Amino acid sequence: MSRPFTGPDDEDVGFGADDEFSLDAADPWRTSALAPKGRAEDPFADVPSDPYAVPGERIDPFAAEPARAYAEDAPINPVGDMLANAEAALGHGAMGEGALGEASVPRIAIHIFCERQDTAAVADKARRDRRMSRAQTTVQAGGLSAAVDFYRNQPTPSLVIVESQDQADVLIPQLDALAEVCDPGTKVVVIGAHNDIALYRELMRRGVSEYLVPPLQTLQLIRAITTLYSDPSAPFVGRQIAFIGARGGSGSSTIAHNLAHILSERMQTNTVIVDFDLAFGTAGLDFNQDPLQGVADALHQPDRLDPVLLERMMVHCTERLSLFAAPANLDDDYDISPEAFEEVAGKIRNTAPFVVLDLPHLWSNWVRRMLLAADDVIVTAVPDLASLRNAKNIIDLVRQARPNDAPPRLILNQVGMPGRPEVPAKDFAAALGIEASLIVGFDAKLFGQAANNGQMIGEINSRSKAAEGLERLAQLIARRDAPVAVKTSALSGLFKRK
């Protein structure tokens, strides 16, 4: 994290408009005795002197990682070594890239001043992204010079993002002018046009939080903002996987619980199930648990939740699988604000790499918010007309509201039920415009036995088609394969080569 944006230091080393930026030994910012010593390390210490060594290839030394669209189904973690930190904190094995979730921007005010139309379009898309939903973002034209004029008579927000196409000899004085009108604590991000390491160092020295160069992408901008406001005390942000049924009886809860079990036991990753079906939730039954506290207690006191209280409210089904069970009674009307659901879900996702949200088949403000805020949305449907209509409504809504994310996944359940007319799986998927991630055949005996015994499908028959399909789905969600158990014979040592 860079120091606050302050503009030129009192002890300036003599930067002038006619100075040249260079990477040789004569660089005044590296050789001066007054050069700042407070930066932890130079992130470009190993960068070649010629950043454009490959003809025709443009290298961005300021980007921590290349921007990728979520449509690639492999989102990039926005916070440096978050995966490694999560593994170190929880003692997991290797996790796939993009396995964890992405943080959202806090409730701050953001002003973006753009010079180019394409930058304004990217900023507008970022403003409407789900990760920016809590921030109040304003996009204005005019760039850096317009920002300086605007803040002469206006207070500055928490974050100011300015674009400038000018060379360093013009850009630096304008930033100094912006620093004079910025309030204490304001962070500044600069979008420039020049891919210059020396310029980057000088901007960091003057307190600029980040420097971005085009071509700018929506997720790149969002990640730059979330990184500025990430909590260093939180080791990671868990990946939220929201399950919802297209209609009642589609088996969404059963699929959700089995997937969570596979993530924890086969993928060997800590996983939490949150049963948000407060009145009729079945997570406790499916895992043969009857906890005294659960998600309803957390929702009634979200402001008091801390890691210790969360741990007390969760029941540990296995070494890696924890459960926030629903009360499953009708003694309460459960008149709980959507903000409480958001706050509880946000705190739970800091406790495990994977958080499975079991959402009820109802439509309300908080259900909508949970769906749109999740990293993955999975819609479970049975192959009939009512499920087709409802699934299309849900998928279309999520797609429209989350243009920068992968589309929801579709699971067709109970396919092939004897005597029931069905919409063919191929036609069902074609009507929705997506392929089914998993098709589960009707198997009353297997699923009935698992439900009655309080067990998972894999525990009843790990070689069944349903168990194998669920494991493949878990691999898609986790972005990695299950660890392979190495079996050794007791006699293997006798045959080792000397």
N, C-alpha and C positions, 0 to 999 in steps of 0.2 A: 504494500500500500504506500503510495507516495505521500509526501508531506503536503500540508495545505497549500492551495494555490495562492501565492503571495506576490508574484511578479518578480522583478529584478531584486537581487540581494543588495544589502547595503554595501558589502564589499564586492562590487562587480569587478570582474577581471578585464574589463575593457572591451566587451563585445560591441561592435559597431556595425552599421549598415553595410559597410564595404568589406567586412570580414568574410572569409571563405570557410565553409565547413569542409573538413578533410579528415581522413583516417590515418594520416601519417604521424610521425613523432612530433610534428610541429603543432598539432591540435592544441589550442590554448586551453581547452576545457580539461585536457588530460595532463598537461605539463605544468599548469599554473600552481603555485604554492597555495593559492586561495581557493582552488577547486574544492567543492564540497566533499567531505570524507564520510558523511553519514549514511550513504547508500550501502545496502548490505553487500551487493555484488553487482558486477557488470554483466547483464544478461547476454551481451554480445561479445564476450571475451573471446569466444571461439569462432566468431563469424569471420569468414575470409574477407580480406581487404577489398575484394571486388565482389559486391553482392550481385552483380549482373554478369557473372562469369559465363553463364550459358547463354549463347546468342538467342535472342527472341523469347527468352523465358523470364518472366517477371517474378522476383522473389520478394515476399513481404517479410522483413525481419521483425516487424512489430507485432505480427499476429502470433499468438501462442500456438495456434493450430489452425489448419485450413477450415474454412466454413463449409458446412455440408447441409443439404436440405434434409428435413425429417422424412421426406418421401423415400430416402435411401434406406429407411428402417434401421439406421444405426446412428442415433443421435450422439453428439459429442458431449462429454462431461465438461461443464463450463469452468470448473475450479481446479486448475492445475493438476495436482496429484491426488485428486479426491478418491479415486479407486484404491490407490496404494494406502492412503490414510484409513479408509474404511477397513481394508484387510488387516492393517496393523492394529486397529482399535478392537476389532472383533475376532481376529485370529482365523480368517477364512482362507481358503485356497484362492488361486488366481480367479479373478472375475473378468468377464469380457468387457471390452470397451463399450461405453454407453449403457452399461447395465443399470447404473443408478439414475435417479431422477435429476431434474434441473430445478434450481432454486428460482423463486419468484422475486420480483423487485418489491421492496417495502413501500409503505405508504409515504411517498415523497413527491415533491413537485419537480418536474423535468421540463426544461425549455430547450428546444432544438432549433438552431438557426442554420438554414440550408442555403447554399448558393446555386446548386444544380437541381434540376427537376428530378433526376433519377435518385439523388440522395433524399430529396423530400418524399419521394414515393416509398423508399425503403424505411424512412423514419415513420411514415404514416402506417405502414404495415406493422412495424414494431410496436407502435402505440396501441394497436388493436389486438396484439398478441395476448394470450392468456397469462403469460408470465409477467406482463406489464399491467394487469387489470387493476391492481391496487394503486398504482402510481397515477398522478395527474400530469399527463404529458401534453405539451403544446408544441406544435410544429409551425415555424414562421420562416418567411423568406428573408434574404438579406445577408446571411453569413455573419462573419466575425465583426465587421464594421457596424452592421445593424444591431448586433448585441451590445456593443459599446454605447451606441446612442440610446438604446432602449433602457439600459440600466442606469443611465445618469439620473433618472427621476423615478426609478422603480427598484424595489428590493429584489435581490437575486434569490432564486430557488435553491433547493438542495443540490441540484445538478444542472449545469449548463453545458450543452454540446454545441460547438460552433464549427462551421466549415469555412475553409479559406483555401483559395487556389493560388495565393500569392507566394512568392519566393520568401526565403527566410529573412531577407533584409527588410521586408515589409511585414511579414507575419509576426516577428518578435516584438517590434514596437506596438503593434495593435494589441497583442496579448498583454503587454505592460499596461496599456490603457484600460483593458478589461479588468486587470487586477486592481486598478485604482478604484473601480466602481463596484467590485464584488464584495459581498458581505463575508465576514469570517465564517469558515466552515463550508463554504460553497466549493464543490468539486467541479473541475473543468475537464472536458474531453474535447480534443481537437481532431477534426477530420481534415486532413491535408491532401495535397496532390503529389508530394515529393517523397520518394522512398529513400530517406537519408538517415543513416544511423546517427551521425553527429547531431543532426537536427533533433532527433528523438531524445538524445541525451540532454541536450540543452533545454528542451521542453520539460523533461522530468526534473531537471535541476531547478527550474522555475516553478515547480509545484503542479504542473499539469498531470492529471491522473492517468490519462491514456492518449495515445496518438494512433489514429486509424487512417489507412490510405485506401482509396478505391482500387478495384471494384468492391463496393461495400454491399454486404448481404444482410438480410434481416436478422438472422440468428447471430451473426457476428456482432452486430450492434447490441442485441439483447444480452449476449454473454458478456460483452465488455461492461455493461451496466450492472448485471448481477454480480460479477466478480468484484466490483467496487464495494458492494454492500453485503458480501458474503460474511457469515459469522465465523471468525477464525476458531472459536471455541467448539463449533459443531464439526465433527469429523467428516460428515458427509450428509447428503440429502437422499433419503431412500426413494426408490422408484415406486410410485403409486400405480396400482393396476385396478381399475374400476370394472366390476362385473355388474351387468344389469340384464334382466330377462325381458325379451320382447313382449311376453305376456306371462301371466301367472301359470306356474306348473311347467315352465320350460326347462327347469333344472339348472338355472344359473348358479344358485348357491352350491349345489353339489359339485359343479365344475370348478367353481372358485375354490372351494375347500380342498379338493383333490389337487388342483394346480399348486396351491400354497404348500401342501404336504410334499409334493415332488420338488419344489424349489428348495425346501428346507432339508429334505432327506437325501434326494438324489443329487441335487446341485450343491448340497452341503453349505447352504447360505442361510443366515438368520432371516426369518420371515415372520411377519405379524399379520393375522387375520383380524379385520375390524368388521363386526357384524352390525350393520346400520339398520337392519330390519328389527326395530326395537320391540315391536309387539309380537312378531311371529318368527323371529330369527331361529335358525336351526343349527348354527355353528356349534353350540354347546352339545346338542344331541349327536351330531356327526362325529364329534371327538370324545363323546362319553364324559363330558365335563359339566359341572354345575357350580360355577364360581359364585361367591357372595357379592363380588363387585364386578363391574363391567363397563361397557361403553356409555351406558346411561348415566352412571355416576360421574364419569369424566365430562359428559356434555352439560351436566348441571353445575359444574364448577371449573370451567375451562381456564379461568385466570389463575387457579391454584395449582395447575398441573406443573410438575417438575419431574425430572428423571426418577426420583425416588418414588413419588406417588404413582407415576405411570407403571413402574415395575410392580408395585403392590396391586394395582388394579388388573394387571394381565395374569392370565393363568398359563403356565408352561406345559403344553401338550407333549412336547419332546424337548430334546436338548436345544434344538434350533428353532422350533415352531412355538410361537406364543399366540394367545387368543384374547381378543377383546370381545367378550360375549355379550349378546343382547339379553335384556331381562326376560323377554318372551312372556310377558303377562299383560293384562289389560287393566291394571290398577291405576295407570297414569295416562293422561292424554298426550304426553310427550310433546307439549307445545314449546319447542326449542327453536331459538333463532338460527338462521342460516350461518351467521357469523360464528356461533358456537361450534357448529359442525366443521367449519373451515379451520378454526383455531385448534380444535382437537386433532383433526387430521394432519395439520401442519406439524404439531408437536410429536405425533406418533411416528411420522416419517423420518424423524431424526433418531429413532431407536433401532432401526434395522434396514438393511439394504433393500428389502422388498416388503411392501405393505399392500396387502390384498383387501380392497374395499368391496364388501358384499352389500350391494345396494338393493333396496326393496323395489318391487314392481309397483311404483306409484310415481306421480309426477308432481313435484313441488319445487320451490325456489332452491332449497338446499340440495336436492338430488341433481338438479341442473348444474349447480355450481360444482358439485363433486365430480360430475362427469367431465365438465370442461376443464377442470384443474388437474385431472389425472394425467400421468405420463402415457398410459395405455388404457384404451377403452375397449372392452370385450362385450359384445352383444350376443346373448345366447337365445336361440329361437328353435322352435319345432317347425317342421315343414308343412304348415297350414297357412291359409290365407290371412287370418288375423295376425299371426306372427310376421308374415311378410309385410303387411301394411305398417305395423308398429315398428318393426326393425328398420324399415325405410325411413320412417319419420325420425327415429333416433339418429341413424347414421347420417342422414342429410343435415340435421341440425348440428351435429358434432363437426362434420366436415366444414360447414359454412363458418362456424365459430372458431375453428382451429385450422386456418389455412396453412400454417407453417409446420403442422404435425402430420404424422402418418395417419391415414384413415383408421377408423375403428376396425377391430377384428371381428369376424363373424364365426360363430360356432353353431352348427346345425346338430341338434340333439334329438334323440329318440327316433332316428330315421329307420324306417322299415317296420313300424308297428303293425302287427297282423290285423287285417280288416279295416284299416284306416286309410281313406284316400289322402294322398300326399302331393304336394307340389314338388316335382323333381328337383334334386339338389342343384343341378346345373341351371335350371330355369330360375330357381330361388336366388342364386348368386348373381345371375345375369340381370335380374330386375333391380338388384341393389347396386350393381356396378362394382362389386368386389368379389374376390374368390373366398370361399370358406376356408378359414385357417384350420378347422378341425370338423370332421363329420363323425358323430358318435352314433353307432347303431343301437337299436332298441334291444336291451338286455335286462328284462325285469328281474330275473333271478340274481344276476351279479349285483346290480345296483340295490335291489331290495335287501339282499343279505348284508351288504356293506352298511346300509342305513340302519338296519335292525341291530347290528352288532356294534355300532359306533366305530366303524373302521373305514379306511379308505380303499378305493378300488385296487390299488397296487398291493395292499395287504391281503386282500382276498385272492386275487389272481394277477400277479405281476406280468404274466404273459398274455393277458387278454388284449384284444384289439383296442379296447377303450383305454387301458393303462398305457399301452405303447403310444397311442395317439396323444394322450395327455402329456406324456414325457416329451414328445416332439414339440408340443405347444410350449412347454416350459423352457425348452432350449431356445425357441424363437424369442420368448420374452426375456430370458437371461442373456441372450446374445452369446451363448457358449454351449459346449457339449458337457454332458455329465461326466464327472471324474470316472475313470476306469479303474476298478478294483484289481490289483495285481494279486493273483493267486499263486502261491508257491507250494511245492510238494515237500513233505517232510524228508524225502529221500534226495531232494535236489542238491543238497550239499555234498552228497557222495560222488556226484558226477561232474563237479566243477573241475575245470582244467587247472592243473598245477602251474 
